[in-house]
């Protein structure tokens, strides 16, 4: 945890009382004691610091000191990703949030198993928790927006164009013929299929919406690996 994130509702009279995962991390990893200061920020706000006032072993009381540091600039990238296997969802959400992506849509695909959409990893509570973990890692405070679209064709035909308006439209595909661009200077929307890629019909439907099929090369990567590789290529630090 490189940044302690606090919800505005947790702060009263300049103090916050935290428990659970965050308190245990401060206690066991940072080994913070009374008087120590930690980098802290308000969710969707600025970054300041928090001073440890008291730790009773269950809860930690902090005083929050606002700062004028703003969160890192968001990437000008929107992601459209075929819903991966449930065990990948958490890692993917954390990675996306840590890297500065602020809009993500999980969509259906012919190769996505229907049972995936019933996964507890897609609950609002879990999605928010994983995004917060990613923000803590990336020292960011602005929560990404995650949308679920379990019907591929209606989303692509009726809503995708508005979602990716005024952006370069790319779809990563194992058999794409164009190399993935490097160091873009413009906003983009990137679509990524499931393991094995989108089927031909889905690629054709995306192409009717202005998407160009691009490739990273001959190697086929897992979804979570491909996401990080593609983001790093499109918008290198």
Buried (B, 14 or more C-beta within 10 A) or exposed (E): BEBBBBEEEBBEEEBBBBEEEBBEBBBEEEEBEEEEBBBBBBBEBEBBBBBBBEBEEEEBBBBBEBBEBEBBEBBBBBBBBBBBBBEBBBBBBBBBBBBBBBBBBBBBBBBBEEEBBEBEBBEEEBBBBBBBBBBBBBBBBBBBEBEBBBEBEEBBEEEBEEBBEEBBBBBBBBEBEEEBBEEBEEBBBBBBBBBEBBBEEBBEBBEEBBBBBBBBEEEEBEBBBBBBBBBEBBBEE
